[in-house]
């Protein structure tokens, strides 16, 4: 069993009121939703199916959240994530929960699946579920692995205990 690792609270990070984090997530979400709408409009104007836009934003978003987590996380000597330090919570909420939460679309994906089932195509619905889940998880892992090779290890002994 591994030892539990505690992330330190930096004195300069200050306390983050929940309303601040919620506001950052809301602002990021507004921009992420607008970006998703632009991708969907682009797909529609090109005559491509809307489900393709949903898959595209989900895969790009999953890759990007992997990169973001690698960039924000403190890591141990083996490269394993220890969590996001307190001082980076603003970025996590603005970019992760906010922008990427608004950019990706579980509801659009869910509607695509329901639409396929109601249209009498459960095989395509099953394929869409599998592709979204497996490709999304693989994309997140790939984004993390890609970024971890670019981001230097945390060398400050006070940053990771």
Secondary structure, 3 states (H helix, E strand, C coil): CCCCCCCCCCHHHCCCCHHHHHHHHHHHHHHHHHHHHHHHHHHHHCCCCHHHHHHHHHHHHHHHHHHHHHHHEEECCCCCEEEECHHHHHHHHHHHHHHHHHHCCHHHHHHHHHHHHHCCCHHHHHHHHHHHHHHHHHHHHHHHHHHHCCCCCCCCCCCCC
